[in-house]
Amino acid sequence: MGFAFAALAQRGIDPVHYINLIYCLPRTPAGYEKTKPAGVKMFTDGANITEASRQYSNKAKPKKVIRVKITDGAYNGKLYAEFRTVTEVNEEGATGYYKSYKMDGYPVHEHYAKQDRQGTLRGVIEGRFIIEITGFDVGPGELIEWWHEIDIKRLILLH
């Protein structure tokens, strides 16, 4: 959707309440336990932002943990800099990979460390909502599955 929202940022729009972001977090998949969701409203870099997050732990593999965070930066330009010039990148080596691409039409960055089996997937929805998924003891591609568990349709309606 681009970043033609500079005028909105200059007007100082308010972020959506973190409770609304909590409702967009993934439901608990079979075999996982979830923590109580956390939500916060804060003032940073000259703007209000809200965040909602939750952690999911695999019951059979306690070291397998997924953290999901959704941030509404209310178009504060500093928070979105990494997504402005997303071009498709695919770098892979013996230690892991970095990919930058579009998923479901939205820009994402994916990092994965093979030896540690850790990764991070960050993307932005409608040029506004930043999704960050961090996984520990996960295989390649698992973070993409978690992306699809987020209620993106609901986020779009909050836009």
BELDA-V80270 format. One record per residue. N is the residue number from 1. NEAR is the number of other ideal C-beta (glycine too) atoms within 10 Angstrom. Layout:
n:N near:NEAR
n:N near:NEAR
This chain:
n:1 near:14
n:2 near:8
n:3 near:15
n:4 near:8
n:5 near:18
n:6 near:10
n:7 near:9
n:8 near:13
n:9 near:20
n:10 near:10
n:11 near:9
n:12 near:12
n:13 near:17
n:14 near:12
n:15 near:23
n:16 near:20
n:17 near:14
n:18 near:21
n:19 near:11
n:20 near:18
n:21 near:25
n:22 near:18
n:23 near:13
n:24 near:22
n:25 near:21
n:26 near:19
n:27 near:10
n:28 near:12
n:29 near:13
n:30 near:5
n:31 near:12
n:32 near:17
n:33 near:11
n:34 near:16
n:35 near:12
n:36 near:7
n:37 near:16
n:38 near:13
n:39 near:17
n:40 near:11
n:41 near:14
n:42 near:11
n:43 near:8
n:44 near:11
n:45 near:10
n:46 near:9
n:47 near:19
n:48 near:16
n:49 near:20
n:50 near:23
n:51 near:20
n:52 near:23
n:53 near:20
n:54 near:19
n:55 near:17
n:56 near:22
n:57 near:16
n:58 near:17
n:59 near:10
n:60 near:7
n:61 near:11
n:62 near:10
n:63 near:9
n:64 near:19
n:65 near:18
n:66 near:24
n:67 near:16
n:68 near:25
n:69 near:18
n:70 near:27
n:71 near:23
n:72 near:28
n:73 near:23
n:74 near:20
n:75 near:21
n:76 near:20
n:77 near:15
n:78 near:11
n:79 near:20
n:80 near:18
n:81 near:9
n:82 near:13
n:83 near:18
n:84 near:12
n:85 near:8
n:86 near:16
n:87 near:7
n:88 near:9
n:89 near:12
n:90 near:10
n:91 near:10
n:92 near:12
n:93 near:8
n:94 near:6
n:95 near:10
n:96 near:17
n:97 near:16
n:98 near:13
n:99 near:16
n:100 near:19
n:101 near:15
n:102 near:11
n:103 near:14
n:104 near:10
n:105 near:8
n:106 near:19
n:107 near:23
n:108 near:21
n:109 near:18
n:110 near:23
n:111 near:17
n:112 near:23
n:113 near:12
n:114 near:15
n:115 near:8
n:116 near:12
n:117 near:17
n:118 near:16
n:119 near:23
n:120 near:15
n:121 near:23
n:122 near:20
n:123 near:23
n:124 near:23
n:125 near:22
n:126 near:15
n:127 near:19
n:128 near:26
n:129 near:24
n:130 near:19
n:131 near:22
n:132 near:17
n:133 near:26
n:134 near:20
n:135 near:22
n:136 near:15
n:137 near:15
n:138 near:22
n:139 near:12
n:140 near:14
n:141 near:11
n:142 near:17
n:143 near:23
n:144 near:14
n:145 near:14
n:146 near:20
n:147 near:19
n:148 near:10
n:149 near:16
n:150 near:20
n:151 near:16
n:152 near:18
n:153 near:8
n:154 near:12
n:155 near:21
n:156 near:14
n:157 near:10
n:158 near:18
n:159 near:13
